[in-house]
């Protein structure tokens, strides 16, 4: 499955995908947005595509925050999350890529080079504090190529 990096003017379907399955997500134009698409042959002249998985890379100064990883409920359990992470790994810089993981997903992200982190850069730490107040408990993780 090919990863598609969507330009700002081609994100309407991805915005709808997030609105439906992650309504609290706030996408920004600064973020890079990548998706996996599923094609169906419901119309033989023009195949219909549907976003089935997405991930966003938000620049924070010289760092990157991985956010909004989402797999369509009908496609979960098929390895798309792992495929997303594998597809973006070359976009990440050692010690400059971070994410905020739900506790039950820590071991998933560890399989992709992320580990719990105690001393992040200040901008990342401030965002983490802000997110912890809003959502469930989170684990701050940093990337190191394996």
N, C-alpha and C positions, 0 to 999 in steps of 0.2 A: 504494500500500500504506500502510495506517495504522499509525502507531507507537502502541503500547499501553504506558502507564506502569503497572506492576503494583504493587498494594498488597501489603504484607507477607504478608497472609493468602491471596494468590492466586499465589504464586511456586513452587509445587511442581513444575510442569512445567518452569519455567525452571531450577530447581535440577537436575533430571534432565538437561536439555539440557547444562548446564555439566559435570555429572559425567561424561557420556558423551564430550564432545568437548574439554573443558579441565579434566581431573580435578584439577589443582593449584590451580584457582581457589578462593578462599575468599570467598564472598559474606557480606556483613554486613547487618544490618537497617537500618543507617544509610544505606546506599547507595540511590540511586534506580535502578531497574531498568526498562529499556525493551526491548520486543521487537517483532519482526514475526512475525505468525502466518500460517500457510498453512491454508486450509480445504479439507478433502476431503469429498466426498459419499458416503462409504462407507456411512453410515447416513442414509437420507433424512429420518428424523424429527428427527435432531439432528446437525448437521455436526460433524465431528471437527476440532479445531484442533491444530496442531503448531507449536512454536517453531522458526523457521528462521533467526533472527538475533537477537542480543541485545547490549546495551551497558549499562555501569554508570557512574554518576556518584557518586563517593565524596567527601563533604565532608571537607576537611582545614582546620579553622579557617575562615577566610573564603574559602579557595580550593576548587577542585574538581579532583579527579583522575579523568580518563576512564580506565576500566579494563575489562578483560574483553570487548572487542569480539570477537564471534564469529559467524561465518556457518556454517550447516550445510554440510558438505562437498558435499551434493547440489545446493546452491543457489549455490555459489561461481561467480564469473565472470559473474554476472548483474547486477552493480551494486548489490547489497544493502548492501555496506560503505559505498559513497558515499551511498546513501539513508539509512542510519543516521546518518551524520555530518551530512547536510543536515537531518535531522529534529531533531537535538539542538542545532543551532547557536544557536538563540534562547535556549537554557538556559544558555549560556556567557557569562561576563563577561570583557571584555578584561583581559589581564594577570593573571587569577585562575583560569585553566583550564590544566591541564597533562596530559601523558600521557608514558608511557615506551614508545617505539616500538622495535620490532625494526629493525635497520638497513635491511633490504629494504623496509620500509614507510614510511620517512621521506618519500619523494616523494609517497606517497598522502596522508599527513597534511598535507603542505605545500599540497596542493590545497584543503584545508579551513581554511586560516588558521593552521596550527601551524608553528612554526619552531624549529630547534635553539636551546637556551637555555644560557647559561653561568652565570648568577647567579639561581637560583630562590629563593623564600622558604625559610627554614630548614627548616620542616616537610616541604616537598616534597623538598628536598635530602637530608634524612635518610632518607626513604622510598626515594629513588632509589638511594642507597648500599646500603641493605638489599636492594633488588631486584637490583642488579647482582651482588651476591655469590651469589645463588641461581640466576640464569638466564643465558641467553645475553647477549652484549653488548647494551646498550640505549642509545637516544638520548633524552635529556630534551628535551621540546618544550613550548613555551608558545604560547598562543592570542592572536591579535590579529585582530579582525574585518577582513575585506578590503573 
